[in-house]
């Protein structure tokens, strides 16, 4: 079991779009194992490869006791709205209401290159959207607007809560 350290806000890998996975080999399967081991830590709903320093389009999620992964995800069929609190392991201690679609379909492949479709609602839909954003070099705070965005940016300038403890 390998739980990999999480990269924090300011690390360039978090702002760099990840490369599509084209080689399905033992190295990729080791990465997926590490992602799934890392997301099993308490309080984690998802971990994208860039969050552990790997610039590939892969993530794992842990929602309702289901731990799985998706490679080269494409989101479609986004429907409805939710505006719950959202946080990020790369921005420890920060949570803000973040608008996301209530339901989404994510297509991609598994670690063997086999097609995979995940339909999610609620927290799973949020995790699929959040982790796919990571693969595009976006953080959830990029989606915030108005006063909430200003508050988040002020907090970032002060440093994440976990770093101030």
Secondary structure by P-SEA (a helix, b strand, c coil): ccbbbbbccccccccbbbcccccccaaaaaaaaaaaaaacccccccccccccccccccccccccccccccccccccccccccccbbbbccccccccbbbbbccbbbbbbcccccbbbbbbcaaaaaaaaaaaaaaaccccccccccaaaaaaaaaaaaccccccc
